[in-house]
Amino acid sequence: MRLLVAVVLVASVAGCAVDRAGPARAAERFHAALAGRQTAAACALLARTTAEKLPDPGQSCAQALAELDLGTGGRVTEVSVWGDEAQVRLAGDTVFLHHYGDGWRIRAAGCEPVRDLPYRCEVEG
């Protein structure tokens, strides 16, 4: 009986595996696009609300991203996932993401912690 309980417990824990690779890949692709000056590709990785909020009137999302200093990205140092929300810390940036039906999208980037307050982000939606 104990073996059965242990097998059921292991199976239920295995079913709750958290996808850390998806958010990490999305954050890396976003910063790779920025580094390659492919701002339109970087905009395509943003959540719709973030992409819409980013540009000033008469400016495209790509133009707005080109004007910002969003850090260097770099290697992923930590990934935290809470359901459909994630935070990816890279060597040169912190990025917040949301999981939509078509994958992980950037909701905020260029983020820095502010002591006991929430992060201050250059891009957020």
C-alpha positions, 0 to 999 in steps of 0.5 A: 500500500505504501508503494502505491501511495508513493507512486501516486505522489510522484506521478502527481508531482511530475504532472505539475512540472513548471515550464521554465524553458519557455519564458527563458527562451522568449526573454533570450529571443527578445534580447537577441532581436534587440542586439541585432537591431531587429526591433520589429521582431522584438515588438512581435515578442511583446504582449499586445497591450505592452506593444500598444502602450510603448510608442508615442503618437506617430511612432511605431513600436519598433521606433520606440524600442530603438530609442530605449536602453533595455540592457544587454540581456545576457545569459539567464540567471534565474527563472520564476514561474507562477501559473501564466506569469513569469520573471526571467532574470538575465545578466543585464536585465529583468523581464516579466512575461505572460503565457498566452495561447500562442506562447510566452510574451514580454509584458515588461522589460528593462526592469530594475528593482526599487528597494521595497517597491515593485520594479521600475521598467522601461517597457511595460503594459 
